[in-house]
């Protein structure tokens, strides 16, 4: 029985029938072992293919997937591109306390991305993008649940619920409109008072912030993305059909008659029937080498991971929290608290400035002052990563301009949330099946 969301997306009802074809198993090479690449490899292996997974790092999930915000945020997928960007642009450019930083560079890719981003910052596009992200997010939630039912993994995964906290009544009113809009597409969310927020998450009582209220989504989840990648890889390693190549950067490619014939990895040449590009922000450079452009640009973000004090009690949150005015997210991972934030359009600057770490420490101290030792930033595992984002916020999933190269790129801040659904959708497209959800919104532009 196919899985589909006809109740949520009635206009997709006729697209929800899967037609199964008997296909000869192929050798498929997946480039990149972040959460997108690892889940893609798993889906293709489950479909009966021989899979080679190539990764530049020693372990999977060590780059953008490693220190992300940890929230599996299926119902809160509104894109960064938004009409409010136009009025906030001076704040982003010139304010020291802006959660979004833009540093213009002599970089054609940056300016091309920014112009497309601004073009996408209109109400009609945002509504369409939100609908398309919701269908993929719910598909991903179902696929992760199916995977874990068949193959239990231990990565601090749980249904934590999520509170998005507001300090401004006008912003809370706008959120109410968004909640009402998303309800038509299957989201079950509540706009609640500040007092009700504190009842749901008592740890917020230690904050002196003037909360106006919040949006509560009881079904939202959390989990350690990097640990998930490692455990899923370990599960695949038992198959003779699977081969993992760590510490292996792709140094070249052989294209013949508009088909990717092979990639060069170290001193080896790897041939395959199909290739999947899932290299995060590095995907754009690889695409350029093959003669086409990917509208993917890095959005830099930071995180710290706080060991929760043994005597913290209710001082550390159990519910995932988003402090919307600060653009900081909090997710409990067992005896750790992941704190992540900021969006910086600064190219590939890999430095971790102390001000970024201090911003996350200060935000935590303001909300959850007794959750753990916040005095020594070096012990909080400071991390920076690059979210591979498209201007609209929609990932690109499916065929590329190169005949046998498929794409699974551009998930922005939602890679962890969308990974399992994106992998399943791509596996269906490679198998040339009628897809479970409408794949057209994610096609190469």
C-alpha positions, 0 to 999 in steps of 0.5 A: 500500500503506497504512503501518501498524504491525500488528506493534506494535499488533495491536489496530489491525489492522482499522483500518489499511485506507485507503479512497480517495475521490475528493474535490473539492479545497478551500481550507483555511486553516491558522492557525499556522506552527510545525512543526505548522502547516507540516507540516499545510499540506504534507500538505494541499497534497500532497493537492491542496488550495489552502492558505493558511498564516497566521503572526503572525511574519515566518518559520515556526517562530519561536515554540515550534518555534524553540529546542526540544530538537531530539531526534526522540524516537520511543521515549521518549514517556512523558507528564509526568503520572505517578503519581510526581507525587503524591509529588514535588509538595512538591518541585515547589512549594518546592524551588529546584533542582526541574526542574519549577516551579509558580507558582500564579496566579489563573487558572482555566485553570491550575487546571482544567489542573492538576486534570485533570493530577493526575487523569491521573497514574495508572498505567492512564492513563499506560500507555494514553497511552504506547501511543497516543503510540507509535503516533503517533510511529512513524507520524510517523517513517515520514512524515518518512522518506517526505517526505525521500525525495521532497524532501531538506531540509538541517536537520542531520538524522541518526540520532544514537541517544539515551542516557537517563542515570541516576544512581539504580539504582532509577530505572534499574530502573523504566526497565527495566520501561518498556523491557520494556513498550514492547518489545511496541509496537515499541520497540527499546531497551537498558538498559546499564551506565555503562561501555557508555554511555561506549563509545557516547558517549565525550564522557561520560567528561569528566563526574564524575557517578556514572552508574548506567547508561542506556537506549540507543535506536540509532534515535532522530534529531535535527534543527533544527526551525526550519530544517526549517520554513523549508525546507519552506515554501520547497518549498511556495512554488513551488506556485500552490496555496499562499499564505503570509501572514507577519506576520499575526495573526488578529484576528477570526472570523466564525461562521455556523450553527456554521461558521467562515466567515472569519477577519480578518487585518489588513485582510483577510477570508479565507474558506475551506472548512475551517480548521485551528487550529495556533496552539500555546498561543494556540489555547486563546484562539482556541477560547474566542472561538469558544465552546468550551474547549481543555484546552491550557496552556503549559509553559515551557522554555528552551534555549541553543545552543552553538557547538562549538569547532573543536578540541573533538574528542570533547568534544562528544557525537554521540549525543543525551543526556538527563540524567534527574535534571537533566531536561536534553537535549542534541542535536548539530546539526552544529557546534552543541549544543542544550541544553534543559530545565525545565518551568515552569507559570507562565502566559505569562511570556516573560522569560528569567531568568539562573538558567535560562540558568545552569542549562543552562550549569552542566549542560553544564559538568558533562557536556561541559566542553570542548565550547565556550565557556560563559563568555559566556551572551549568545552562547549564544542563550538562548531560552524557549518555551511547549509547548502541553500537554494534561493527559494528554500526548495531542495533539488532532487532528481535528474541533472543536465548530465544524463546519468547524474542525479541530484540531492542537494540544496536543503538549507537548514532542513537537511536533517528534517528532509533527508529520509523523504528526499532519499526515498523520492530520489530512489523512486526517480532513479527506478523510474517509478511514479513517485509517492509525492509530486516530484516536480517542485524539486526538479532541476530548474 
